[in-house]
Amino acid sequence: MEDFLRILKQQDGEVTAFSEKLWCGLLDYATAYADGHLTFTFKNGSTFED
């Protein structure tokens, strides 16, 4: 989270486009399954499934 906040503070104004640095600052890892779905696990422990 500290990395994310540090990177966010470096942004000029509102974030309106995808930022690889911000994404990597939040994401811990992603898991790809054989059936094609993905699970994203964030550094705070929360997950998102697609």
Backbone hydrogen bonds in HBPLUS format (Angstrom, degrees):
<---DONOR---> <-ACCEPTOR-->    atom                        ^
c    i                          cat <-CA-CA->   ^        H-A-AA   ^      H-
h    n   atom  resd res      DA  || num        DHA   H-A  angle D-A-AA Bond
n    s   type  num  typ     dist DA aas  dist angle  dist       angle   num
A0005-LEU N   A0001-MET O   2.93 MM   4  6.21 167.0  1.95 156.6 158.8     1
A0006-ARG N   A0002-GLU O   2.94 MM   4  6.08 157.9  1.99 148.4 154.8     2
A0007-ILE N   A0003-ASP O   2.95 MM   4  6.15 162.9  1.98 152.8 157.0     3
A0008-LEU N   A0004-PHE O   2.83 MM   4  6.00 158.4  1.87 152.0 159.0     4
A0009-LYS N   A0005-LEU O   2.97 MM   4  6.10 154.5  2.04 145.5 151.3     5
A0010-GLN N   A0007-ILE O   3.07 MM   3  5.18 137.3  2.26  99.2 111.4     6
A0011-GLN N   A0008-LEU O   3.11 MM   3  5.40 157.0  2.16 107.8 114.9     7
A0023-TRP N   A0019-SER O   2.96 MM   4  6.21 167.8  1.97 157.7 161.3     8
A0024-CYS N   A0020-GLU O   2.93 MM   4  6.06 165.7  1.95 150.5 154.1     9
A0025-GLY N   A0021-LYS O   2.98 MM   4  6.09 134.6  2.19 135.9 148.5    10
A0025-GLY N   A0022-LEU O   3.07 MM   3  4.91 124.2  2.40  91.1 106.3    11
A0026-LEU N   A0022-LEU O   3.16 MM   4  6.48 126.8  2.46 141.9 154.4    12
A0026-LEU N   A0023-TRP O   3.09 MM   3  5.31 143.5  2.22 102.0 112.3    13
A0027-LEU N   A0023-TRP O   2.87 MM   4  6.00 166.8  1.88 161.1 165.2    14
A0043-LYS N   A0026-LEU O   2.83 MM  17  5.79 166.3  1.85 169.4 168.8    15
A0028-ASP N   A0041-THR O   2.79 MM  13  5.66 154.6  1.86 141.6 149.2    16
A0029-TYR N   A0041-THR O   3.07 MM  12  5.39 159.9  2.11 146.0 151.8    17
A0041-THR N   A0029-TYR O   2.81 MM  12  5.39 173.9  1.81 177.2 177.6    18
A0031-THR N   A0039-THR O   2.73 MM   8  5.09 158.8  1.78 149.9 157.5    19
A0039-THR N   A0031-THR O   2.88 MM   8  5.09 151.2  1.97 144.5 153.2    20
A0033-TYR N   A0037-HIS O   3.02 MM   4  5.61 166.8  2.04 171.9 175.7    21
A0036-GLY N   A0033-TYR O   2.91 MM   3  5.45 162.8  1.94 119.7 124.0    22
A0050-ASP N   A0038-LEU O   2.89 MM  12  5.25 164.6  1.91 151.9 155.7    23
A0040-PHE N   A0048-PHE O   2.81 MM   8  5.18 169.7  1.82 156.5 158.6    24
A0048-PHE N   A0040-PHE O   2.93 MM   8  5.18 142.8  2.07 143.1 153.5    25
A0042-PHE N   A0046-SER O   2.88 MM   4  5.52 171.4  1.89 169.4 171.9    26
A0045-GLY N   A0042-PHE O   2.84 MM   3  5.38 162.6  1.87 122.9 126.7    27
